[in-house]
Amino acid sequence: SANFRPTMVRLYEHRCAMCGFECRLGGADLGLEAAHIKWHAAQGPDVPNNGLLLCSIHHLALDRGAMGISEDRGFTRSAAAIAD
């Protein structure tokens, strides 16, 4: 829905849920994306408890499986992902 992203931005106070990245230019957020925990393509709903606000890097990592979300909504990293 059109309200999903603005809702995530408000709930996460304009910061990436993973790293805290925050950047605005002229009042517009840069590099922040509303992410679905259960993918929208898999019928994940556009509701706050199915969403996160992530920077574009962490959103890509989540979508590619390099990171995941545990039952307690903590972040996990795939054993196959190499990060320094």
PyMOL commands that set and color helices and strands:
alter all, ss='L'
color gray80, all
select helices_A, chain A and resi 4-11+40-42+48-50+56-64
alter helices_A, ss='H'
color red, helices_A
select strands_A, chain A and resi 24-25+28-29+32-36+51-55+67-69+75-77
alter strands_A, ss='S'
color yellow, strands_A
deselect
rebuild
show_as cartoon
